[in-house]
Amino acid sequence: MANKVLIAGASGVVGASAVDAYLAAGWDVVALSRRPPEADSTQPFQHLACDLRDAVSARAALASLTGVSHVVYAALFEQPGLIAGWQDAEQMRINLAMLDHCMTPLLENPANRIEHVSLLQGTKAYGIHLHTMPIPARERAPRDPHANFYWLQEDWLRAAADRHGYGWTILRPQLILGRAHNAAMNLIPVLGAYAAICRETGRPFGFPGGISYVWEAVDARLLANVFVWASKADIARGQHYNVTNGDVFEWRNLWPAISAALGVEPGPDAPLSMAEFLPAHATIWDRVVGRHGLRQLPLATLLGESHYYADFCFAYGATTPPPAAFVSAIKLRRAGFTEVCDTEDTFTYWIADFQRRGILPRT
């Protein structure tokens, strides 16, 4: 029988690229999300509209599925304002419930044959949002002792795997860049809106963050390819893998390439809270949309919660460097996945993708 993957959270930053990657690999794809994913592929796939927070809705959407062999779980619930929710018990409960609402109907249906489930975590697994972490962080480290929905979901996944006999893999990427707008955490629409508003108002396009620091990122396309690899690699069963592009970056060194891709001149540093600046200029964005014939996306719909994420990522207001956040991807490379990506290329590719789709103005 054909491999058939259910991708939960298919319209998100990770899920949309996963749809394309599995289609390119010849899989049958079922995309589960509230709105249809924007896929590049011309290959057909099935979309199920569903809000996984609603158990009844999820069961109704999933009840008719048959032949599902693999699951990629990339669905995520984040609270408005984003950052405070990372330590909120209710947010953790909701994310656990969403996984249960997705997996239980699939596992209970004998018409499915679940062989493998991939789950998404991140560097908050190492407590980076709470304290310094070992450099580099390695997957073999003991579980960091803090409350996190990662642990709730992982324990659920392991227990269900023991009962049903499927394999699992957990991925921990760094900063992810990809296709989705209206996302909780995608910097591409934030950068695009900021540049467009600067150009419209004559404001220099300066880096809006705080003190300089060095970080890692991952292209959503690369992460999607790891999911495809893990779905069939025996070595990946029961394993955690850090995932990065393979290089590092610093915002001010990256700023000229971002500026060129967005068609603006880089300006001097201009400390600004994106969470405050962008909503205050929503009417300017509307003017940009009309002038350039862009999709009719209000600024709030373009950004989701990502403008709050931008302040975190840019270290806005910081006068001392944030805790270093470097992870080792050696385990993944040794397991056989050796693809890498230049982070500058990642930013310029996704900016061009948003422009091509008429979401951001072209240069």
Order of alpha helices (4+ residues) and beta strands (2+ residues): beta-alpha-beta-beta-alpha-beta-alpha-beta-alpha-beta-beta-alpha-beta-beta-beta-alpha-beta-beta-alpha-beta-alpha-alpha-alpha-alpha-alpha-alpha
